[in-house]
Amino acid sequence: MNNRIYSFLGNLLILTGVVVGMTGCSKTIDESQPVAYLPTNLDETAGNWKTYVLTSPTDVTLAAPAATNSTTYQAELSDLKTQSKTLTTEQQQAVTYWGAGAVYRWNEIARELSARYNLPPASTADGKYPVPDAANPLADPRFPFANPPYTARALAYLSVAQYDALVATWYYKKQYNRAAPSTVDSGIKPALPVAAMSSYPSEDAVVAMASYTVLKAMFPGEVPYLDAKLAEHQNSRLWAGMNVASDVSAGTSLGSQVAAKVMARAKTDGMSTSNNQSVTGGMIKDVQTRGLSEVWVSQESPARPPMLPNYGVVKTWNFDQATMVKIRPDAPPAIGSPEFTKALDELKTIQRTQTREQARIANYWADGVGSYTPPGHWHRTAANAAHDARYSEVRMARTLALVGTALMDAAICCWDTKYYYYYPRPQQFGLKTSVGLPNFPAYTSGHSTFSGAAAVVLSGIFPDQADDFMAKANEASVSRMYGLIHYRFDCEVGMACGKKIGSFATARGKADGSGL
């Protein structure tokens, strides 16, 4: 890789901002340490990488830019000099914030929104649980309830939109190859490092618009907030002297076109029927016919309807429905069998003798109400790994798309398994928990399935960190036993299934033309 592909012009980039933690806490990045974010490779051939929804970068169109010696472009340069010459403190902070990376920041925003909306509806006075209404998202209960499957889906679509849009961006950058403003006019002093590649269209503007479009659909009550973030991000490129206005407008158009195609898939992926409660009667009848003596029931009072019982029909990304059925885990032990009794007794022992370390692990990985859930936890892990590796925008988006689609596939497969077997949780046999009791069947463990899938994908991308990712996945899995809400077989079988799911995404990544 060429480590000198960027010319460092302007101030060192200081990473700032707030990252919502796994348990809803926040961690402020140390602003005293200047860090210039310099990708180690521009990935100049990324315009040829395999996309998810687009069949080709030319599925979306972009007009040729004005020549740099044209009157139109020269007027844009003059305006850019004016905008970037004297910045307010607030504008300088925006430049620094977004300079950490467009994909990185918008995924951070998405996780924060997921945590904000991860609140299950409360019951009404008559003992019913109202369903959040997308048409009235700020009414009580707010839409969406960003539970793990919802968050997995939101983050998957966000990352796919970012990735497909950036592949198209790299394609058009190479085709038009218009130099950065500071290269054309040395009188422009950019506040961030400038890439030795075309500035048309602006990759930041592409990511901003693609992200905005997806998140506006997923979190409709946050449109004013997202409007402000979109405008701030777009303007930050002008304030920093990085792009002229036509670079930004072209990126906005391209990002909008790609996001529209991605969201067209979302509208027909089956999510609209995922909370169909009428299917549960047939599911229970089927599992009883197969010999299950006791089915899962809600332990809340009043009883809460099961979470997303039909999520298993949602369209997967990296394999088809027939494959999903094929990799569905075998049946769990019969209630009262020696295998079941052994697993239940193990939990009873943990309940009597739980250590402080076991309690710490259970709480650290709880990822419950008010958090951005296990999918968000693993997205943050992936984003940080890609950021530490100094990936280009397009390669970071690829990383998150591979992880994100694997996590959404894991949610779909896990929920299919849960409601196929309808297996009771340990709480129906006297166990207590302090980490929150999920409102869906036990087998298999969602944490374990998510973690196995993410760890496999990340290990393929960052092989030198494979042991660490697997250690995290194993700890996340066993945490559900320490929390007393899963049997050992829930966790072990979930991990094994998750690893299979992750292998499909890994195989896709090996064939996408990126060289990894």
C-alpha positions, 0 to 999 in steps of 0.5 A, spaced: 500 500 500 502 507 498 502 510 505 503 517 501 497 518 497 495 524 501 498 530 502 497 533 509 494 540 508 491 544 513 490 542 520 491 535 524 484 532 524 482 531 531 477 526 532 471 528 537 464 526 539 460 522 543 459 514 542 454 511 545 456 505 549 454 498 549 449 499 556 447 506 554 453 509 557 457 514 553 464 515 552 467 522 550 473 521 545 479 525 548 480 531 544 487 533 546 490 528 542 490 530 535 489 525 530 490 525 522 485 520 519 489 518 513 487 512 509 492 507 507 489 506 500 485 509 496 482 503 493 482 506 486 479 500 483 473 500 487 468 502 482 469 495 479 467 492 486 461 487 487 454 491 489 448 489 493 442 492 490 445 495 484 447 491 478 452 496 476 454 503 478 451 505 471 444 503 474 445 511 477 447 516 472 451 522 473 452 528 468 459 530 467 462 536 471 464 543 468 471 544 466 476 547 472 477 552 467 470 554 466 467 560 468 462 556 472 467 552 476 471 559 477 465 562 480 465 556 485 472 556 487 471 564 488 465 562 493 469 556 496 474 561 498 469 566 501 466 560 505 472 557 508 476 563 509 473 565 516 470 559 520 466 560 526 467 556 532 461 551 531 463 551 523 470 549 525 467 543 530 463 541 524 469 540 520 473 536 525 467 532 527 465 530 520 473 529 518 473 523 522 469 519 516 462 520 513 461 512 514 464 512 521 459 518 523 453 516 520 453 509 523 455 512 529 448 516 529 444 510 527 446 506 533 445 512 537 438 513 534 437 505 535 439 506 542 434 512 543 428 508 540 429 501 544 424 502 548 418 496 548 411 499 549 408 499 556 401 496 557 395 500 557 390 500 563 386 495 560 392 490 559 393 491 552 400 493 549 399 498 543 403 497 537 407 503 535 405 507 529 410 509 523 404 514 521 405 517 528 412 516 530 412 520 536 406 518 539 406 513 545 409 508 544 414 511 539 415 508 532 420 504 532 421 499 537 428 498 535 429 491 538 435 487 536 431 484 529 429 492 527 436 494 529 440 489 525 435 491 519 436 498 520 444 498 520 444 493 514 440 497 509 444 503 512 451 500 510 448 497 504 446 504 501 453 507 503 457 501 500 453 501 493 453 509 493 460 509 494 462 504 489 458 508 484 462 514 487 468 511 485 466 509 478 464 516 476 470 519 480 475 515 475 470 517 469 470 524 470 477 525 474 476 532 476 481 535 481 480 537 488 479 545 489 486 546 492 489 542 487 486 547 482 487 553 486 493 554 491 489 560 494 484 555 497 487 552 504 483 546 506 482 544 513 483 537 512 487 532 508 486 532 501 486 525 497 489 525 490 483 523 487 477 526 483 473 530 488 467 530 483 462 527 486 463 528 493 464 522 497 461 525 503 455 528 500 454 521 497 454 518 504 450 523 507 444 523 502 444 515 502 444 515 510 439 520 511 434 517 506 435 510 510 435 513 517 429 518 515 425 511 513 427 507 519 426 513 524 421 517 521 420 521 528 427 524 527 427 527 521 428 534 523 434 532 527 437 528 521 435 534 516 440 538 521 445 533 520 445 532 513 445 540 512 451 540 517 455 535 513 454 537 506 456 544 509 462 542 512 465 540 506 465 547 503 467 550 510 473 545 510 475 547 503 474 540 500 469 541 495 466 546 491 458 546 491 457 542 484 461 536 487 456 536 493 450 537 489 453 531 485 454 527 491 447 528 493 444 526 487 448 520 487 446 518 494 439 519 493 438 515 487 442 509 490 438 510 497 432 510 493 433 503 490 436 500 496 429 502 500 425 499 494 428 493 496 426 494 504 419 496 502 418 489 499 423 484 504 417 482 508 418 486 514 411 489 514 408 482 516 414 480 521 409 482 527 403 478 525 401 475 531 396 471 528 401 466 526 403 464 533 397 459 534 399 455 528 406 455 530 404 452 537 400 447 534 405 445 530 411 444 535 406 441 540 405 436 534 412 435 534 412 433 541 414 439 545 410 438 552 411 445 554 411 451 550 414 458 551 409 463 554 410 471 556 412 472 563 410 479 563 404 481 567 399 482 563 402 477 558 406 481 552 405 479 545 411 475 542 416 480 539 416 479 531 414 472 531 414 472 523 421 475 522 423 469 519 420 470 513 424 477 512 428 476 506 435 474 507 442 477 504 447 472 503 443 466 502 436 464 500 430 461 504 431 454 502 438 455 505 436 458 511 431 452 512 437 447 511 441 450 516 436 451 521 438 448 528 436 441 530 431 440 535 433 442 542 432 437 548 426 434 550 423 438 556 425 433 562 430 429 558 437 428 561 440 433 557 435 438 559 435 437 566 443 437 566 442 444 563 437 447 567 441 444 573 447 448 571 443 454 571 441 453 578 448 452 580 450 459 577 444 462 580 446 460 587 454 461 586 454 467 581 461 470 581 462 478 581 466 476 574 460 472 571 455 478 573 460 483 570 460 479 563 452 478 564 451 486 565 456 488 560 453 484 554 446 485 556 445 490 550 438 491 553 433 496 553 436 503 552 442 500 548 443 499 541 442 492 542 447 486 540 447 488 532 449 495 534 454 492 539 458 488 533 457 494 528 461 499 533 466 493 533 467 493 526 467 500 525 472 501 530 476 496 527 476 499 520 477 506 523 483 503 526 486 500 520 485 507 516 480 504 511 478 508 505 470 510 505 468 505 500 472 499 504 469 501 511 462 501 508 464 494 505 466 492 512 460 494 515 455 492 509 458 485 510 458 485 517 451 488 517 448 483 512 450 477 516 447 480 522 441 481 519 441 474 516 443 472 523 436 475 526 432 472 521 435 465 522 435 466 529 427 468 529 425 463 524 428 458 529 425 461 535 418 460 533 419 454 529 421 450 536 417 455 541 422 453 547 420 455 554 425 460 557 429 458 564 424 462 568 418 458 566 422 453 571 423 458 577 430 461 574 430 469 576 434 474 572 437 481 573 439 483 566 432 483 563 427 478 560 426 478 552 419 477 550 420 471 545 422 463 546 429 461 548 432 456 543 437 459 540 440 464 543 440 471 539 446 474 542 450 467 540 447 467 533 449 475 532 456 474 535 458 468 531 456 471 525 459 477 526 466 474 529 467 470 523 466 476 518 470 480 522 476 475 523 476 474 515 477 481 514 482 482 520 485 475 521 490 478 525 485 480 530 481 473 529 482 470 536 480 477 539 473 477 535 472 470 537 474 471 544 469 476 545 463 472 541 464 466 546 464 471 552 457 474 549 454 467 548 456 465 555 454 471 558 446 469 557 447 463 561 450 468 566 444 472 566 440 466 567 436 467 561 439 461 556 441 454 557 448 452 555 445 448 548 441 455 546 448 458 546 452 453 543 447 451 538 446 459 536 454 460 536 455 454 531 449 457 527 451 464 527 458 462 524 455 458 518 451 465 517 457 469 517 461 464 512 456 466 507 458 473 508 465 471 508 464 468 501 461 474 498 467 478 501 472 474 498 468 474 491 467 482 491 473 484 487 476 488 493 482 483 494 480 481 501 
